[in-house]
């Protein structure tokens, strides 16, 4: 939950709430989509694709690492994981909004979301979730049996994550466990097993998620404190920037271990240096009391995903 201002439904300032909302009126959904479909697209967050990219990149990294020297990652797998990321991110957001619908209704940024605003009923959201999970299953069964079982296991994390912000100050760590599962699944789908490389990649991804989602959570810290939601932003407070450095270093160390055991070469490690510099820039430059800047820094992590993927692919091709 992110809020640019501490504004709730109870204050009656609907115009301010509209400005603070994370839904941009007049975007491509409003302009091009039928009225009946718009709430479902909003529920799936198709208007905000950054979450899909952050879910997808660990999958693509893993597929790229699994590719033999001199080869591109499997094209069909890349497409299947891209579709899967869209569907499962939508499913995760739907679960999250179902669980948080009462909280969302009290915060300006989230009050206009389909469930919180009443644009969709709980039954409609549940039916949409069932459809998404069916599509996700159809994608998953294209993989080897081991990968199918591994992918199914991730649903436990998807279902549990929305409750973590109620019971721990570290829900971002649990989000890391969930969002980076593709680092394991991509390798398993390509190789039919697991190895050290995807495990190190997974661990690095968890720390990367702690990094970017702690920045993201600083948008919410005022409203979260008011309504009793826990986060690393509230836990770490003024010590956040030193902790961001810790998360960055752990992520880089684990990524380096993954590249080493996968037999990666010079190009991949040049990409890793670029990623480190990007994370250091984010840490130094972010204004944790400026919601817009926190959101901008959070979104910039898509460049980290691109750099890592490009570095691994080029290294494999040139190796």
N, C-alpha and C positions, 0 to 999 in steps of 0.2 A: 504494500500500500504506500503510495507516494503522494505527498501533498506539497504544493508550492506555498500554500499558506495554511495556517491553522483555522480553517473555516468548516463548520459543520452544518448539517441540515437544519439544526435547531435555530440557527441565527436568522434564517429567513432571507438572506441576501442571495437570491437566485442568480442575479447577474454576475456576482463575484464567483459563485460556485461554477457557473458555466465557463468563466475564464480559467478557473483552476482545474477544470476537468481534463483527464487524460484522453478524452475523445474529442477530436477536432471536427467541429461541424463544418459541413461543406466540402469534405474531402471526397476522394474517388468513390467511397461507399455511398455517400449521400447523392453524388452526382449521377452515378452509373448503375447502381443496384436497385432492384425492386424493393419497395418498402417492407414487404414481409420478410425479406432475406437479410436486411440490414442488421437486426439484433443478433442473428446467429453469426454473422461475419465479425461483429464487434466482440461477441463472446469468445470467438476463436482467435481474436487479436490479429486478424489479417491486415488490419490497418497499421499495425506496429510490428514489423517483421524482425526486429532486432533479436527478440527472444528465440525465434526460429533459427536464426543464424548461430546464436550461441549454443543452441542444442545440436545443430547440425555439424559444426566444425570438428568437435571431437570424433565424430563418426568418420568424417572425411580424412582427418589426420591419420586415424587408425588404418583406414583402407589404403592410404598412400604409403604408410610404413609397411604394410603387408605386401605391397607390390614387389616383384622381383627386380633386381638391378636392371636398368635399361628399359623398364616398362612403365607405362602409365597405370594408375589404379583402374580397377575394373569399372568400365563405364556404366554398365547396367546396375552395379551395386551403388554407384554414386547417385544415380537417378532414384533408385528405390529408397535409399536413405534420405534423400531430399524430400521425397513425398512423405516418408515416414515422419520426418521432423516436423513438417507442416501439420500433419494429422495429430501426432502425439503432443505437440505443443498446444494445439487447440484443445485436446482432451485434458491436458494438465490445467490449462486456464479455466476450463469449464468446471473441473473438480474444485479448483481454488475458489471460483466465484460462487459455487454452490455452498461451500463451507463458510465463506466469508461474507455472504450476502448481507447479513445484519450489520457487520462492521463497516462494509463498503458504503452502506446507506448513511453512515454518520460522518463520512469524510468527503470534502469537496471534490477531490480529484477522482474519486471512484463512485460518487453518488449517481452519476449518469450511466453507469454500466447497466447492461440489460436486466440482470436479475435484481440489482439494488433499486433500480428505477421502476421496476414492474413491467418493462417492455417485453420480458419473457417470464413465463411462470416456471416454477420449480419442475413441473412435469415436462414442460417443453425442453428445459435444459437437460433433464435426465434422458429424454429420448434422443436429443442431439448427441449426448455423450455416448449412448449406446451405438449410434451410427458411426461415430468416430472410432470407437474401439473395434467395431466390425471391420472398418476399412483398414485400421492398423493391423488387425489379425491377418487380413488378406495379403498385406505386404509382408508380414513376418513369416508366413508359411512359405515364402519363396526361398528362405534361407535353409542351411543344414539344420538337423535336429538339435544339435548342441546350441546353436544360435537362437533357435526358436525358444528353447527352455530358458536361456539366458535373458532373452527379450521379455518373456512372460514374467520373469522374476522382477523386472523393473517396475511392474505395475504396483508392487507393494510400496515402493518408494514414492511413486506418483500419488498414491492414495494417502500416504502418511504425511507427506510434506506440508499440506495446508494447516495441519494441527501443530506443527513444530513451533510456530511463532507464539503459541499459547503456553508452551511448557519449557522452552529453552531460550537462552539469550543467543544461541548460535544456530538459528534456522538457516542461515546462509551456508553453513557447513552441510546441512542436510540437503539443501538445494544443490550443492556441489556433487553430492553422492548421486542425486537424481539426474542432473543435467549432463553429467559426463559419462553416463552409463554407455553411451555410444562408443567411447574409446575402447571398451571391452567388446561391445557387440559388433563393431565394424571388423575387427580382427577375427572374431569368431565366425562371422558370416563368410569371410574370405578364406580362412584357413581351417575352419571346423574345430578349432581348439583355442586355448589361451597360452600366452607366453609372457615373459618378463616385460617385453616392450609395451604391450597395451596396458599392463598393470601400472607401470611407471607413468605412462601417459594419463591414465585415469587419476592417479594420485596428484599429478601436476595440474590436471583440470580442476580437481576439487579446490586446490589452493587458488587457482585462477578465478574460480567462481567466488570464493571468499573475498578476493580482491575487488572484483567489479561489482558484486552485489552489496558489499558493505558501502561502497560509494553510492550506489543506487538507494540504499536504505536511508542514507542521510537526508533524502528528500522528505522522508516520512517521520522523522524523529519527533517532531512536535505532536502531530496527531497520534502517532503510535503510543507516546507516553500518556496522552490524555485518555485513550481508550484501552490501554493495558496490553498492547501488542509488544512483544520482545523482538530485539534485533541486535546484530553486532554493532550497528551505529549507536544505539543507546548504551550497550555494554561498554564499548571502547571509548566513546565520547571524545574528549580532547586528545586522547592517545591514539586516535585512529590512524594518523599518518605514519607513525612508527610501525604500527601493526600492518599497514598496507605494504611497507617495505618488507616485512617478514613474509607476508603472503606471496609477494612477488619473487623473493629469493627462493622460497620453497618451490614455487611453481617452476621457476627456471631450472632449479636443480633436478627436479623430477623429470622435466622435459629432456634435459641433457642426458640423464640416465637412460631414458627411453630411446633417444637417438643413438646412443652408444651401443646398447645391446641389440639394436636393430641393424647395426652396421652402417649407419649414416655417415656421410662425409662432410667436407668443408662447407658446402653450400647450405646444408641444413643448419649448421652451427652459426653461420653468418646470419641466417634468418632469426635464430634464437637470440643473438646479440641485438638485433633490431627490435625484437619483442621486449627484451629487458629495457632498452632505452625508452620504448613507448610506455612501459609501466612506470618507469622512474619519472617520466614527464607527467603522467597522470597524477602520480603521488604528489609531486612538487607543485603542480599548477592548479589542482582542483580546489575550489572554494567550497568547503563542506557545509557552509551556511547559505549557499546559493543553490536553490533547487534546480534551476535551469542549467547551471554549470555542472552539477552532479549528473544530471541526465545526459548532457552532452558528453561527458567523460565516459559514462557507462556505455553509451552507444558507440564510442570510438573503439571499443574492444572488438568490434567486427574486423578492424584492421589487423589486430593480433591474430585472429582466426585466419584471415587471408594470407598474412605473411608466413605463418607456420605451414599452411597447406602448400603454398607456392614453393617454399623452401624445401619441403620434403619431396614434392613431385619433381622439381628441377634436379635435386640431388640424386634421386633414383634414375632419372633419365641420363644424367651425365656420369653416373657411377660405372 
